[in-house]
Amino acid sequence: MGISLEEKMQKFIGKANVLIEALPYIQKFNGKTVVIKYGGNAMINETLKNKVMEDITLLKYIGLNPIVVHGGGPDISAALQQFDIKSEFINGLRVTDKETMRVAQMVLIGKTNKEIVSLLGTKGGKGLGISGIDGKLIECRKCYTEVDGKKTDIGYVGEIVNVNAKMLDLLTKDDYIPVVAPIGVDAEGNSYNINADTVAGEIAAALEAEKLMLLTDIEGIKESKDSEEIIPVIGRKGINEMIQEKKIVGGMIPKVKSGIKAIEAGVNTVHIVDGRVPHCLLLEIFTDHGIGTMITR
């Protein structure tokens, strides 16, 4: 037996209700900038890739200004393996000698970035691929890390000193969706690899964006690793306490720290969102409850 006319009508009304729920958020965020750090499984799974690109394109069409900052660690590791170059990490940062930097730049700018721009184009979005080298978008200096209390050189890994916010502002106002590869440049013209979460946070801060969206492979921040419940909203103080209590560890630390820095610089909210959920961006921005964790001032 098929679906009755009344059941069909209820289904259509349900879709209309979703749009009505989104309306106040569309009005509130019209013309506002949203920086999206695109990474994790959403960059690998073909279905999720398409869903994220649909979300980003829709954000642009309904009046928001999305800016995409992408990672590319797995692509870089695969390319290094092909060139028989060993990957080494210290404190979660890739040790980047000249040869590794050459490969990272080739992969991030020449492959990953252009694939995202191309995919946006298939959804009707006007993606424009750039890196921190273009127009001195991301100026940086050499970054060191600490091992056993000692300052340690990890090669061409950068620390951001300035973001050319005017350049991004011009692009977003000209109907483009900037897609940024996390490569920076120093005063001598040397290229540096930079953590993509850090780049996204610094760009959001420089633009005083409405939102910084960090796509991850976890549901959100939880009270403990055994907890089922996601913390829907948390402030800066709560985040710092969770780091001190080691409830936030590993790769999540640079994410939340870049988020806190962005909020302190004027970004309104930061969102830790599960990129494995189809249409995760729309669900987080345009529904009353969202699906991840929102960090507030």
Secondary structure, DSSP 8 states (H G I E B T S, - for coil): ----HHHHHHHHHHHHHHHHHHHHHHHHHTT-EEEEEE-GGGGT-HHHHHHHHHHHHHHHHTT-EEEEEE--HHHHHHHHHHTT----EETTEE-B-HHHHHHHHHHIIIIIHHHHHHHHHHTT--EEEEETTGGG-EEEEEEEEEETTEEEEEEEEEEEEEE-HHHHHHHHHTT-EEEEESEEE-TT--EEE--HHHHHHHHHHHHT-SEEEEEESSSS-BSSTT---B--EEEHHHHHHHHHTTSS-TTHHHHHHHHHHHHHTT--EEEEEETTSTTHHHHHHHSSS-SSEEEE-
